[in-house]
Amino acid sequence: MEQHYSEINACGVARGIMADWPRDFLYCPKCGGFPVSTREYVYTFHKLKCLTCDNGFEVISQFEREREKLVWGEYWSIEHRFRTNDIYDLLVLAYSETTRIIDLSFVPRVCLDFDSLGKNGVAAVIDLAAIPSQGKINLYRDGLTRDKSEVVDCYKRANFLFGDVKESKGWLMDVLYCAECLGKKEFALSELYKFVDYLKQRRPNNKNIEAKIRQQLQILRDKKYLEFTTRGNYRLLR
């Protein structure tokens, strides 16, 4: 399985992923179980199910030029699914003009936040670029396949980090993304405050951005993802 992703012709993915493809090449990110089975085909994605742990997830295909903005489905439908807790892990598959798979990544359901969705006409859009690295688990990219045990490990860490966060999950991911954008292990609170304008665009209903940033840093500290070094200074631990 692990050496053949780049050899799969993705024409069928654009038209609707062939039923045999998941069974032959894909494992579950939650438990590493193999194989998975096709449950049903809905619009642009397949719903799949792990035969080992019963975990459900969806496969969504996208053209490489659109890989940062993922059209998930009709906005009203996605909204209803969030309300009824009918959300699955996403397997995002990007293919090139030459119909080769160039990227295969998991986005765990705990990293999906309705308030973070964009809207393009009637479509719900996920800004993949704004999801922190902990929420995008890469299986395959540019000819390199990630070890399955590492993928399962990353899935567990994502669930630990975001799984029990309810009301402020989108905020936690946004602040973590901003911290990652700094590109260093140690940073100051004043550096995160430089993202206030960006966060205002993401969360226009919140009028106290700085306090929200500090709150999310406290959550990340409690989860031992970072530590406070001195007043107003932090160090990422992972």
Residue frames as a rotation matrix with the C-alpha (Angstrom) as fourth column:
MET 1
0.561 0.828 0.000 0.00
0.828 -0.561 0.000 0.00
0.000 0.000 -1.000 0.00
GLU 2
0.589 -0.232 -0.774 2.50
0.338 -0.800 0.496 2.61
-0.734 -0.554 -0.393 1.19
GLN 3
-0.468 -0.875 -0.120 4.64
0.237 -0.255 0.937 2.77
-0.851 0.411 0.327 -1.96
HIS 4
-0.588 0.233 0.775 1.94
0.803 0.287 0.523 3.18
-0.101 0.929 -0.356 -4.59
TYR 5
0.140 0.734 -0.665 0.09
0.505 -0.630 -0.590 6.45
-0.852 -0.253 -0.459 -3.89
SER 6
-0.236 -0.299 -0.925 1.83
-0.454 -0.807 0.377 8.35
-0.859 0.508 0.055 -6.72
GLU 7
-0.979 -0.201 0.025 1.01
-0.082 0.508 0.858 5.64
-0.185 0.838 -0.514 -9.23
ILE 8
-0.315 0.937 0.153 -2.75
0.720 0.341 -0.604 5.86
-0.618 -0.080 -0.782 -8.75
ASN 9
-0.799 0.144 0.584 -4.45
0.414 -0.573 0.707 7.56
0.437 0.806 0.398 -11.68
ALA 10
-0.777 0.424 -0.466 -6.71
0.316 -0.377 -0.871 10.22
-0.545 -0.823 0.158 -10.17
CYS 11
-0.844 0.533 -0.058 -9.12
-0.311 -0.398 0.863 10.71
0.437 0.747 0.502 -13.07
GLY 12
-0.230 0.781 -0.581 -11.56
0.492 0.608 0.623 8.45
0.840 -0.143 -0.524 -11.27
VAL 13
-0.558 -0.015 -0.830 -11.15
0.800 -0.273 -0.534 10.55
-0.219 -0.962 0.164 -8.16
ALA 14
-0.951 0.191 -0.244 -12.43
-0.232 -0.961 0.150 13.63
-0.206 0.199 0.958 -9.95
ARG 15
-0.484 0.807 -0.338 -15.47
-0.431 0.116 0.895 11.72
0.762 0.579 0.292 -11.17
GLY 16
0.597 0.601 0.531 -16.07
-0.786 0.308 0.535 9.94
0.158 -0.738 0.657 -7.87
ILE 17
-0.337 -0.904 0.264 -13.50
-0.934 0.357 0.029 7.72
-0.121 -0.237 -0.964 -6.19
MET 18
-0.028 0.290 -0.957 -13.65
-0.526 0.810 0.261 4.13
0.850 0.510 0.130 -7.32
ALA 19
0.787 0.491 0.375 -14.90
-0.561 0.314 0.766 1.73
0.258 -0.813 0.522 -4.68
ASP 20
0.784 -0.507 -0.358 -11.85
0.499 0.858 -0.121 -0.51
0.368 -0.084 0.926 -4.92
TRP 21
0.128 -0.834 0.537 -9.38
0.034 -0.538 -0.843 2.30
0.991 0.126 -0.041 -4.27
PRO 22
0.223 -0.048 0.974 -10.00
-0.901 -0.392 0.187 2.76
0.372 -0.919 -0.131 -0.50
ARG 23
0.937 0.197 0.287 -10.09
-0.305 0.862 0.405 -0.97
-0.167 -0.467 0.868 0.09
ASP 24
0.753 -0.658 0.020 -6.76
0.543 0.603 -0.585 -1.51
0.373 0.451 0.811 -1.69
PHE 25
-0.061 -0.888 0.455 -4.73
0.502 -0.422 -0.755 1.47
0.863 0.182 0.472 -0.52
LEU 26
-0.111 0.101 0.989 -6.14
-0.466 -0.884 0.038 3.15
0.878 -0.456 0.145 2.57
TYR 27
-0.427 -0.015 -0.904 -5.94
0.709 0.615 -0.345 2.57
0.561 -0.788 -0.252 6.31
CYS 28
0.675 0.737 -0.008 -7.76
0.530 -0.478 0.700 4.18
0.513 -0.477 -0.714 9.23
PRO 29
-0.090 -0.754 0.651 -5.90
-0.088 -0.645 -0.759 7.14
0.992 -0.125 -0.008 10.82
LYS 30
0.452 0.363 0.815 -7.44
-0.797 -0.245 0.552 6.42
0.400 -0.899 0.179 14.22
CYS 31
0.677 -0.113 0.727 -6.32
-0.443 0.726 0.526 2.82
-0.587 -0.679 0.441 14.73
GLY 32
-0.394 -0.847 -0.358 -4.22
-0.811 0.137 0.569 1.99
-0.433 0.514 -0.740 11.67
GLY 33
-0.046 0.472 0.880 -6.77
-0.001 0.881 -0.473 -0.68
-0.999 -0.023 -0.040 10.73
PHE 34
-0.490 -0.138 -0.861 -6.83
-0.848 -0.154 0.507 -2.03
-0.202 0.979 -0.041 7.20
PRO 35
-0.764 -0.040 0.644 -8.93
0.540 -0.586 0.604 -2.24
0.353 0.809 0.469 5.10
VAL 36
-0.644 0.673 -0.364 -11.74
-0.207 -0.611 -0.764 0.31
-0.737 -0.416 0.533 5.06
SER 37
-0.509 0.543 0.668 -14.99
0.820 0.543 0.184 -0.02
-0.263 0.641 -0.721 3.16
THR 38
-0.919 0.281 0.278 -17.02
-0.088 -0.831 0.550 2.36
0.385 0.481 0.788 1.03
ARG 39
-0.658 0.739 -0.144 -20.27
0.366 0.147 -0.919 3.31
-0.658 -0.657 -0.368 2.74
GLU 40
0.462 0.818 0.341 -21.90
0.755 -0.161 -0.636 5.65
-0.466 0.551 -0.692 0.26
TYR 41
-0.635 -0.626 0.452 -21.12
0.772 -0.531 0.349 8.23
0.021 0.571 0.821 -2.40
VAL 42
0.452 0.781 -0.431 -22.45
0.784 -0.578 -0.225 11.74
-0.425 -0.236 -0.874 -1.81
TYR 43
0.976 -0.015 -0.217 -21.77
-0.108 -0.900 -0.423 14.59
-0.189 0.436 -0.880 -4.25
THR 44
0.539 -0.829 -0.152 -17.98
-0.587 -0.240 -0.773 15.22
0.604 0.506 -0.616 -4.24
PHE 45
-0.394 -0.760 0.518 -16.95
-0.904 0.218 -0.367 12.79
0.166 -0.612 -0.773 -1.51
HIS 46
-0.029 0.298 -0.954 -17.11
-0.001 0.955 0.298 9.21
1.000 0.010 -0.027 -0.33
LYS 47
0.367 0.102 0.924 -18.11
-0.923 -0.081 0.376 8.25
0.113 -0.991 0.065 3.19
LEU 48
-0.079 -0.518 -0.852 -15.87
-0.278 0.832 -0.480 5.45
0.957 0.199 -0.209 4.43
LYS 49
0.749 0.330 0.575 -15.81
-0.645 0.166 0.746 3.22
0.151 -0.929 0.337 7.49
CYS 50
-0.432 -0.902 0.016 -12.96
-0.849 0.401 -0.345 1.43
0.305 -0.163 -0.938 9.23
LEU 51
0.346 0.570 -0.746 -13.73
-0.335 0.817 0.469 -2.27
0.876 0.088 0.473 9.54
THR 52
-0.402 -0.600 -0.692 -11.58
0.485 0.502 -0.717 -2.51
0.777 -0.623 0.089 12.70
CYS 53
-0.862 -0.019 -0.507 -12.71
0.475 -0.380 -0.793 0.37
-0.178 -0.925 0.337 14.96
ASP 54
0.058 0.974 0.218 -15.85
0.992 -0.032 -0.123 1.56
-0.113 0.224 -0.968 13.13
ASN 55
-0.301 -0.224 -0.927 -14.40
0.247 -0.957 0.151 5.07
-0.921 -0.184 0.344 12.66
GLY 56
0.523 0.549 0.652 -16.08
0.790 -0.026 -0.612 6.99
-0.319 0.835 -0.448 9.86
PHE 57
-0.243 -0.564 -0.789 -14.37
0.096 -0.823 0.560 9.42
-0.965 0.060 0.254 7.50
GLU 58
0.814 0.580 0.021 -14.87
0.161 -0.192 -0.968 11.11
-0.558 0.791 -0.250 4.16
VAL 59
-0.326 -0.869 0.372 -12.65
0.734 0.015 0.679 11.28
-0.596 0.494 0.633 1.10
ILE 60
0.762 0.506 -0.403 -12.73
0.175 -0.761 -0.624 14.63
-0.623 0.405 -0.669 -0.71
SER 61
-0.025 -0.770 0.637 -10.81
0.962 0.156 0.225 15.25
-0.273 0.618 0.737 -3.93
GLN 62
0.766 0.212 -0.607 -9.59
0.105 -0.973 -0.207 18.63
-0.634 0.095 -0.768 -5.11
PHE 63
0.730 -0.526 0.436 -7.48
0.486 -0.049 -0.873 20.03
0.480 0.849 0.220 -7.94
GLU 64
-0.009 -0.845 -0.534 -3.97
0.997 0.031 -0.065 21.09
0.072 -0.533 0.843 -6.85
ARG 65
-0.637 -0.240 0.733 -4.53
0.340 -0.940 -0.013 24.76
0.692 0.241 0.680 -7.70
GLU 66
0.191 0.804 0.564 -7.37
-0.412 -0.456 0.789 24.82
0.891 -0.383 0.244 -5.19
ARG 67
-0.048 -0.224 -0.973 -5.58
0.491 0.843 -0.218 22.87
0.870 -0.488 0.070 -2.45
GLU 68
-0.947 -0.318 -0.039 -5.66
0.194 -0.472 -0.860 25.71
0.254 -0.822 0.509 0.13
LYS 69
-0.518 0.849 0.101 -9.42
-0.815 -0.455 -0.359 26.24
-0.259 -0.268 0.928 -0.19
LEU 70
-0.992 0.128 0.001 -11.40
0.126 0.974 0.186 23.04
0.023 0.185 -0.982 0.15
VAL 71
-0.343 0.939 -0.019 -15.03
-0.852 -0.303 0.426 23.02
0.395 0.162 0.904 -0.99
TRP 72
-0.888 -0.036 0.458 -16.68
-0.337 0.727 -0.598 20.67
-0.312 -0.685 -0.658 1.47
GLY 73
-0.596 0.773 0.219 -20.30
0.800 0.549 0.241 20.68
0.066 0.318 -0.946 0.29
GLU 74
-0.028 0.670 0.742 -23.42
0.327 -0.695 0.640 22.82
0.945 0.261 -0.200 0.34
TYR 75
-0.736 -0.390 0.554 -23.31
-0.286 -0.562 -0.776 25.25
0.614 -0.729 0.302 3.27
TRP 76
0.080 0.858 0.508 -26.80
-0.949 -0.091 0.302 24.47
0.305 -0.506 0.807 4.57
SER 77
0.704 0.171 -0.690 -26.03
-0.134 0.985 0.108 20.75
0.698 0.016 0.716 4.50
ILE 78
-0.296 -0.894 -0.336 -22.75
0.369 0.218 -0.903 21.13
0.881 -0.391 0.266 6.40
GLU 79
-0.589 0.163 0.792 -24.47
-0.657 -0.667 -0.351 23.39
0.471 -0.727 0.499 8.95
HIS 80
0.529 0.847 0.045 -27.12
-0.756 0.447 0.478 20.71
0.385 -0.287 0.877 9.51
ARG 81
0.472 -0.414 -0.778 -24.46
0.238 0.910 -0.340 18.05
0.849 -0.025 0.528 9.91
PHE 82
-0.682 -0.690 0.243 -22.68
-0.016 -0.318 -0.948 20.08
0.731 -0.650 0.206 12.60
ARG 83
-0.267 0.662 0.701 -25.97
-0.913 -0.407 0.037 20.57
0.310 -0.630 0.712 14.45
THR 84
0.775 0.630 -0.053 -26.73
-0.600 0.760 0.250 16.85
0.198 -0.162 0.967 14.35
ASN 85
0.175 -0.818 0.548 -23.15
-0.729 0.267 0.630 15.77
-0.662 -0.510 -0.550 15.12
ASP 86
0.832 0.146 0.536 -22.83
0.234 0.782 -0.577 14.03
-0.504 0.606 0.616 11.75
ILE 87
0.667 -0.685 -0.293 -19.21
-0.742 -0.572 -0.350 15.05
0.072 0.451 -0.890 11.15
TYR 88
0.913 -0.393 0.111 -16.45
0.389 0.920 0.055 12.65
-0.124 -0.007 0.992 10.12
ASP 89
0.004 -0.971 -0.238 -12.69
0.141 -0.235 0.962 12.81
-0.990 -0.038 0.136 9.75
LEU 90
0.869 0.236 -0.435 -11.69
-0.360 -0.302 -0.883 14.15
-0.340 0.924 -0.177 6.34
LEU 91
0.005 -0.857 0.516 -9.22
0.558 0.430 0.710 12.57
-0.830 0.284 0.480 3.95
VAL 92
0.684 0.208 -0.700 -8.23
-0.293 -0.800 -0.524 15.32
-0.669 0.563 -0.486 1.51
LEU 93
0.086 -0.582 0.809 -6.78
0.697 0.615 0.368 14.15
-0.712 0.532 0.459 -1.79
ALA 94
0.439 -0.023 -0.898 -5.18
-0.445 -0.874 -0.195 16.67
-0.781 0.485 -0.394 -4.17
TYR 95
0.274 -0.306 0.912 -4.43
0.716 0.697 0.019 15.71
-0.642 0.648 0.410 -7.78
SER 96
-0.443 -0.617 -0.651 -2.48
-0.027 -0.716 0.697 17.41
-0.896 0.327 0.301 -10.56
GLU 97
0.204 0.462 -0.863 -3.22
-0.849 -0.356 -0.391 18.30
-0.488 0.812 0.320 -14.18
THR 98
-0.445 -0.451 -0.774 -1.47
-0.779 0.621 0.087 15.08
0.441 0.641 -0.628 -15.15
THR 99
0.538 0.829 -0.156 -3.99
-0.586 0.501 0.637 13.17
0.606 -0.251 0.755 -12.99
ARG 100
-0.229 -0.634 -0.739 -1.42
0.356 0.652 -0.669 12.14
0.906 -0.416 0.076 -10.38
ILE 101
0.841 0.454 -0.295 -2.10
0.408 -0.173 0.897 12.24
0.356 -0.874 -0.331 -6.68
ILE 102
-0.024 -0.891 0.453 0.27
0.154 -0.451 -0.879 14.81
0.988 0.049 0.148 -5.17
ASP 103
-0.767 -0.183 0.615 -1.04
-0.525 -0.372 -0.766 15.15
0.368 -0.910 0.190 -1.64
LEU 104
0.077 0.765 -0.640 -3.01
0.198 0.617 0.762 12.97
0.977 -0.186 -0.104 0.76
SER 105
-0.857 -0.392 0.335 -3.84
-0.176 -0.389 -0.904 14.34
0.485 -0.834 0.265 4.23
PHE 106
-0.138 0.796 -0.589 -6.19
0.851 0.400 0.341 13.64
0.507 -0.454 -0.733 7.13
VAL 107
-0.635 0.094 0.767 -8.05
-0.417 -0.877 -0.238 16.39
0.650 -0.471 0.596 8.97
PRO 108
-0.810 0.339 -0.479 -9.48
0.562 0.681 -0.469 14.85
0.167 -0.649 -0.742 12.19
ARG 109
0.059 0.950 0.305 -13.08
0.652 -0.268 0.709 15.77
0.756 0.157 -0.636 12.93
VAL 110
0.423 0.080 -0.902 -12.02
0.865 -0.331 0.376 17.41
-0.269 -0.940 -0.210 16.21
CYS 111
-0.600 -0.704 -0.380 -10.18
0.500 -0.701 0.509 20.01
-0.625 0.116 0.772 14.10
LEU 112
-0.620 0.487 0.615 -13.30
0.551 -0.287 0.783 20.98
0.558 0.825 -0.090 12.15
ASP 113
-0.611 0.351 -0.709 -15.11
0.503 -0.519 -0.691 24.05
-0.611 -0.779 0.140 13.46
PHE 114
0.146 0.762 0.631 -18.29
0.987 -0.070 -0.144 25.39
-0.066 0.643 -0.763 11.87
ASP 115
0.800 0.196 -0.566 -17.58
0.280 -0.958 0.064 28.99
-0.530 -0.209 -0.822 12.86
SER 116
-0.137 -0.944 -0.301 -14.27
-0.126 -0.285 0.950 28.78
-0.983 0.168 -0.080 10.96
LEU 117
-0.156 0.136 0.978 -15.92
0.856 0.513 0.066 27.83
-0.493 0.848 -0.196 7.66
GLY 118
-0.775 -0.037 -0.631 -16.02
-0.258 -0.892 0.370 30.25
-0.577 0.450 0.682 4.77
LYS 119
0.188 0.895 0.405 -18.77
0.378 0.315 -0.871 30.53
-0.907 0.317 -0.279 2.19
ASN 120
-0.839 -0.389 -0.381 -18.50
-0.231 -0.379 0.896 30.71
-0.493 0.840 0.228 -1.58
GLY 121
-0.519 0.770 -0.370 -21.97
-0.567 0.014 0.824 31.05
0.640 0.638 0.429 -3.04
VAL 122
0.607 0.780 0.155 -23.87
-0.677 0.404 0.615 28.08
0.417 -0.478 0.773 -1.63
ALA 123
0.445 -0.514 -0.733 -20.71
0.250 0.858 -0.450 26.13
0.860 0.017 0.510 -0.82
ALA 124
0.955 -0.272 0.118 -19.01
-0.170 -0.176 0.970 25.68
-0.243 -0.946 -0.215 2.56
VAL 125
0.575 -0.816 -0.054 -15.27
-0.047 0.033 -0.998 26.23
0.817 0.576 -0.019 2.24
ILE 126
0.852 -0.423 -0.309 -12.48
0.430 0.229 0.873 25.09
-0.299 -0.877 0.377 4.57
ASP 127
0.706 -0.707 0.053 -9.38
-0.592 -0.629 -0.504 27.28
0.389 0.324 -0.862 4.64
LEU 128
0.832 -0.400 -0.384 -6.77
0.461 0.884 0.078 24.52
0.308 -0.242 0.920 4.92
ALA 129
-0.035 -0.918 0.395 -3.96
0.347 -0.382 -0.857 27.06
0.937 0.107 0.332 5.14
ALA 130
-0.066 0.082 0.994 -5.39
-0.698 -0.716 0.013 28.38
0.713 -0.694 0.104 8.43
ILE 131
0.938 0.333 -0.094 -5.47
-0.184 0.711 0.678 24.97
0.293 -0.619 0.729 10.13
PRO 132
0.298 -0.887 0.351 -2.37
-0.919 -0.168 0.357 24.42
-0.258 -0.429 -0.866 12.33
SER 133
-0.361 -0.567 -0.741 -0.05
-0.788 0.611 -0.083 21.54
0.499 0.553 -0.667 11.50
GLN 134
-0.882 0.048 0.468 -1.52
-0.310 0.689 -0.655 19.43
-0.354 -0.723 -0.593 14.33
GLY 135
0.032 0.993 0.112 -4.83
-0.327 0.116 -0.938 19.45
-0.944 -0.007 0.329 12.45
LYS 136
0.699 0.102 -0.708 -3.42
-0.715 0.132 -0.686 18.38
0.023 0.986 0.165 9.07
ILE 137
0.202 -0.590 0.782 -1.88
-0.357 0.699 0.620 14.92
-0.912 -0.404 -0.069 9.16
ASN 138
0.242 -0.174 -0.955 -0.01
-0.968 -0.110 -0.226 14.26
-0.066 0.979 -0.195 5.96
LEU 139
0.660 0.004 0.751 0.11
-0.061 0.997 0.049 10.70
-0.749 -0.078 0.658 4.60
TYR 140
0.076 -0.575 0.815 1.72
0.920 0.356 0.165 11.41
-0.385 0.737 0.556 1.25
ARG 141
0.844 0.154 -0.514 3.27
-0.026 -0.945 -0.327 14.47
-0.536 0.290 -0.793 -0.38
ASP 142
0.575 -0.614 -0.541 5.59
-0.818 -0.447 -0.361 15.01
-0.020 0.650 -0.760 -3.33
GLY 143
0.284 -0.426 -0.859 6.56
-0.436 0.741 -0.511 11.37
0.854 0.520 0.025 -3.60
LEU 144
-0.795 -0.601 0.084 7.14
-0.312 0.287 -0.906 10.78
0.521 -0.746 -0.416 0.12
THR 145
0.249 0.881 -0.402 4.90
-0.022 0.420 0.907 8.47
0.968 -0.217 0.124 2.18
ARG 146
-0.179 -0.252 0.951 4.64
-0.897 -0.354 -0.263 8.92
0.403 -0.900 -0.163 5.94
ASP 147
-0.890 -0.201 -0.409 5.00
-0.031 0.922 -0.387 5.92
0.454 -0.332 -0.827 8.22
LYS 148
-0.019 0.989 -0.147 1.60
0.142 0.149 0.979 4.61
0.990 -0.002 -0.144 9.36
SER 149
0.073 0.018 -0.997 2.55
0.966 0.246 0.075 4.49
0.247 -0.969 0.000 13.06
GLU 150
-0.871 -0.417 -0.261 3.51
0.463 -0.875 -0.145 8.18
-0.167 -0.247 0.954 12.88
VAL 151
-0.634 0.720 0.281 0.14
-0.160 -0.478 0.863 9.04
0.756 0.503 0.419 11.29
VAL 152
0.250 0.738 -0.627 -1.77
0.519 0.444 0.730 7.21
0.817 -0.508 -0.272 14.05
ASP 153
-0.319 -0.485 -0.814 0.41
0.946 -0.219 -0.239 8.97
-0.062 -0.847 0.529 16.65
CYS 154
-0.987 -0.061 0.148 -0.39
0.090 -0.976 0.197 12.38
0.132 0.208 0.969 15.16
TYR 155
-0.222 0.975 0.006 -4.10
0.022 -0.001 1.000 11.52
0.975 0.222 -0.021 15.12
LYS 156
0.213 0.263 -0.941 -4.00
0.886 0.354 0.300 10.73
0.412 -0.898 -0.158 18.85
ARG 157
-0.675 -0.540 -0.502 -2.18
0.700 -0.683 -0.208 14.00
-0.230 -0.492 0.839 19.60
ALA 158
-0.826 0.424 0.371 -4.74
-0.092 -0.751 0.654 16.01
0.556 0.506 0.660 17.62
ASN 159
0.144 0.929 -0.340 -7.57
0.296 0.287 0.911 14.40
0.944 -0.232 -0.234 19.56
PHE 160
-0.020 -0.228 -0.973 -5.84
0.999 0.034 -0.029 15.14
0.040 -0.973 0.227 22.86
LEU 161
-0.879 -0.457 -0.136 -5.23
0.460 -0.888 0.008 18.75
-0.125 -0.056 0.991 21.89
PHE 162
-0.836 0.548 0.007 -8.64
-0.481 -0.740 0.470 19.62
0.263 0.390 0.882 20.43
GLY 163
-0.635 0.596 -0.492 -10.98
0.298 0.777 0.555 16.78
0.712 0.206 -0.671 21.38
ASP 164
-0.168 0.590 -0.789 -12.35
0.985 0.120 -0.120 18.17
0.024 -0.798 -0.602 24.66
VAL 165
-0.845 -0.105 -0.525 -12.42
0.146 -0.989 -0.038 21.82
-0.515 -0.109 0.850 23.57
LYS 166
-0.108 0.922 0.373 -15.95
0.914 0.240 -0.328 22.91
-0.391 0.305 -0.868 22.74
GLU 167
0.749 0.614 -0.249 -16.87
0.492 -0.768 -0.410 26.57
-0.443 0.185 -0.877 22.48
SER 168
0.624 -0.559 -0.546 -13.38
-0.525 -0.817 0.237 27.94
-0.579 0.139 -0.803 21.76
LYS 169
0.394 -0.500 0.771 -12.01
0.506 0.818 0.272 25.21
-0.767 0.283 0.576 19.49
GLY 170
0.692 -0.094 0.716 -11.74
0.660 -0.318 -0.680 27.55
0.292 0.943 -0.158 16.52
TRP 171
0.865 -0.380 0.329 -9.95
-0.456 -0.869 0.194 30.09
0.212 -0.317 -0.924 18.67
LEU 172
0.538 -0.688 0.488 -7.49
-0.196 0.461 0.865 27.50
-0.820 -0.561 0.113 19.94
MET 173
0.374 -0.380 0.846 -6.62
0.833 0.538 -0.126 26.47
-0.407 0.752 0.518 16.39
ASP 174
0.821 -0.037 0.570 -6.31
0.322 -0.795 -0.515 30.09
0.472 0.606 -0.640 15.27
VAL 175
0.790 -0.540 0.289 -3.93
-0.599 -0.582 0.550 31.04
-0.129 -0.608 -0.784 18.09
LEU 176
0.383 -0.657 0.649 -1.87
0.142 0.737 0.661 27.90
-0.913 -0.161 0.376 17.58
TYR 177
0.569 -0.128 0.812 -1.68
0.822 0.088 -0.562 28.67
0.000 0.988 0.155 13.85
CYS 178
0.891 -0.226 0.395 -0.46
-0.158 -0.967 -0.198 32.20
0.427 0.114 -0.897 14.63
ALA 179
0.610 -0.696 0.378 2.19
-0.486 0.047 0.873 30.83
-0.625 -0.716 -0.309 17.00
GLU 180
0.362 -0.451 0.816 3.37
0.608 0.777 0.159 28.44
-0.706 0.439 0.556 14.27
CYS 181
0.818 0.007 0.575 3.58
0.505 -0.489 -0.711 31.32
0.276 0.872 -0.404 11.81
LEU 182
0.824 -0.562 0.065 6.28
-0.516 -0.699 0.495 32.87
-0.233 -0.442 -0.866 14.02
GLY 183
0.731 -0.495 -0.469 8.50
-0.150 0.555 -0.818 29.96
0.665 0.669 0.332 13.02
LYS 184
-0.402 -0.903 0.153 10.31
-0.398 0.022 -0.917 29.51
0.825 -0.430 -0.368 16.34
LYS 185
-0.240 0.250 -0.938 10.06
0.643 0.765 0.040 27.61
0.727 -0.594 -0.344 19.60
GLU 186
-0.330 0.057 -0.942 10.21
0.858 -0.398 -0.325 30.61
-0.393 -0.916 0.082 21.92
PHE 187
-0.388 0.290 0.875 8.12
0.527 -0.709 0.468 33.72
0.756 0.643 0.123 21.44
ALA 188
-0.963 0.071 -0.259 6.66
0.165 -0.601 -0.782 36.68
-0.211 -0.796 0.567 23.30
LEU 189
-0.116 0.992 -0.047 3.01
0.769 0.060 -0.637 37.55
-0.629 -0.110 -0.770 23.85
SER 190
0.067 0.088 -0.994 3.65
-0.258 -0.961 -0.103 40.87
-0.964 0.263 -0.042 22.08
GLU 191
-0.873 -0.405 -0.273 4.55
-0.373 0.193 0.908 38.93
-0.315 0.894 -0.319 18.94
LEU 192
-0.665 0.703 0.253 1.19
0.738 0.671 0.075 37.15
-0.117 0.236 -0.965 18.94
TYR 193
0.042 0.696 -0.717 -0.56
0.407 -0.667 -0.623 40.48
-0.912 -0.266 -0.311 19.40
LYS 194
-0.665 -0.352 -0.658 0.69
-0.422 -0.549 0.721 41.36
-0.616 0.758 0.217 15.88
PHE 195
-0.930 0.360 0.070 -1.95
0.296 0.626 0.722 38.92
0.216 0.692 -0.689 14.58
VAL 196
-0.585 0.743 -0.326 -4.82
0.209 -0.250 -0.945 40.88
-0.784 -0.621 -0.009 16.13
ASP 197
-0.298 0.477 -0.827 -6.00
-0.815 -0.578 -0.039 42.26
-0.496 0.662 0.561 12.78
TYR 198
-0.730 -0.007 -0.684 -5.92
-0.460 0.745 0.483 38.79
0.506 0.667 -0.547 11.24
LEU 199
-0.870 0.390 -0.302 -7.91
0.494 0.694 -0.524 37.37
0.005 -0.605 -0.796 14.15
LYS 200
-0.502 0.717 -0.484 -10.43
-0.252 -0.656 -0.712 40.20
-0.828 -0.235 0.509 13.92
GLN 201
-0.386 0.327 -0.862 -11.12
-0.917 -0.034 0.398 39.13
0.101 0.944 0.313 10.35
ARG 202
-0.773 0.041 -0.634 -11.45
-0.027 0.995 0.098 35.51
0.634 0.092 -0.767 11.44
ARG 203
-0.363 0.600 -0.713 -13.60
0.922 0.339 -0.184 36.30
0.131 -0.724 -0.677 14.51
PRO 204
-0.613 0.057 0.788 -15.38
0.205 -0.951 0.229 39.62
0.763 0.302 0.572 13.81
ASN 205
0.445 0.892 0.083 -17.86
0.102 -0.143 0.984 39.19
0.890 -0.430 -0.155 16.68
ASN 206
0.437 -0.361 -0.824 -15.18
0.898 0.235 0.373 39.17
0.059 -0.902 0.427 19.36
LYS 207
0.792 -0.048 0.609 -14.23
0.043 -0.990 -0.135 42.61
0.609 0.134 -0.782 20.72
ASN 208
0.653 -0.593 0.472 -11.44
-0.705 -0.246 0.666 41.53
-0.279 -0.767 -0.578 23.10
ILE 209
0.774 -0.337 -0.536 -8.91
-0.234 0.635 -0.737 39.72
0.588 0.696 0.413 20.93
GLU 210
-0.204 -0.952 0.227 -5.92
-0.623 -0.053 -0.780 40.11
0.755 -0.301 -0.583 23.26
ALA 211
-0.165 0.212 0.963 -7.76
-0.930 0.291 -0.223 38.49
-0.327 -0.933 0.149 26.18
LYS 212
0.855 0.519 0.012 -8.84
-0.474 0.788 -0.393 35.64
-0.213 0.330 0.920 23.94
ILE 213
0.393 -0.810 -0.435 -5.24
-0.363 0.298 -0.883 35.05
0.845 0.505 -0.178 22.86
ARG 214
-0.485 -0.595 0.641 -4.12
-0.802 0.012 -0.597 34.85
0.347 -0.804 -0.483 26.49
GLN 215
0.279 0.688 0.670 -6.97
-0.839 0.514 -0.179 32.44
-0.468 -0.512 0.721 27.28
GLN 216
0.925 0.077 -0.372 -5.92
-0.297 0.758 -0.580 30.05
0.238 0.647 0.724 24.51
LEU 217
-0.038 -0.997 -0.068 -2.29
-0.497 0.078 -0.864 30.16
0.867 0.001 -0.498 25.61
GLN 218
-0.305 0.018 0.952 -3.47
-0.938 0.168 -0.304 29.09
-0.166 -0.986 -0.034 29.06
ILE 219
0.758 0.617 0.211 -5.31
-0.548 0.778 -0.307 26.12
-0.354 0.117 0.928 27.52
LEU 220
0.666 -0.579 -0.471 -2.21
-0.234 0.437 -0.868 25.16
0.708 0.689 0.155 25.55
ARG 221
-0.370 -0.792 0.486 -0.16
-0.757 -0.046 -0.651 25.35
0.538 -0.609 -0.582 28.75
ASP 222
0.082 0.488 0.869 -2.65
-0.883 0.439 -0.163 23.15
-0.461 -0.754 0.468 30.62
LYS 223
0.958 0.285 0.011 -2.35
-0.236 0.813 -0.532 20.60
-0.161 0.508 0.847 27.83
LYS 224
0.335 -0.927 0.167 1.45
0.046 0.193 0.980 20.79
-0.941 -0.321 0.108 28.13
TYR 225
0.670 -0.100 0.735 1.81
0.742 0.123 -0.659 21.96
-0.024 0.987 0.157 24.55
LEU 226
0.109 -0.687 0.719 3.74
0.190 -0.695 -0.693 25.03
0.976 0.212 0.054 25.65
GLU 227
0.182 -0.098 -0.978 5.15
0.982 0.066 0.176 26.49
0.047 -0.993 0.108 28.86
PHE 228
0.938 0.054 0.343 5.42
0.026 -0.996 0.083 29.96
0.347 -0.069 -0.935 30.32
THR 229
0.111 -0.970 -0.215 9.10
0.757 0.222 -0.615 30.85
0.644 -0.095 0.759 30.67
THR 230
-0.831 -0.224 -0.509 8.98
0.505 -0.688 -0.521 34.38
-0.234 -0.690 0.685 32.06
ARG 231
-0.073 0.875 -0.479 6.19
0.287 -0.442 -0.850 36.95
-0.955 -0.199 -0.219 32.20
GLY 232
0.552 0.426 -0.717 4.79
-0.490 -0.530 -0.692 37.35
-0.675 0.733 -0.084 28.68
ASN 233
-0.217 -0.695 -0.686 7.14
-0.974 0.199 0.107 34.76
0.062 0.691 -0.720 27.17
TYR 234
0.648 0.589 0.483 6.43
-0.555 0.799 -0.231 31.19
-0.522 -0.118 0.845 26.03
ARG 235
-0.571 -0.788 -0.228 8.14
-0.773 0.423 0.473 28.09
-0.276 0.447 -0.851 24.71
LEU 236
0.484 0.691 -0.537 6.52
-0.829 0.559 -0.028 25.45
0.281 0.459 0.843 22.49
LEU 237
-0.084 -0.491 0.867 7.15
-0.735 0.619 0.279 21.95
-0.673 -0.613 -0.413 23.85
ARG 238
0.068 0.165 0.984 6.00
0.389 0.904 -0.178 19.96
-0.919 0.395 -0.003 20.77
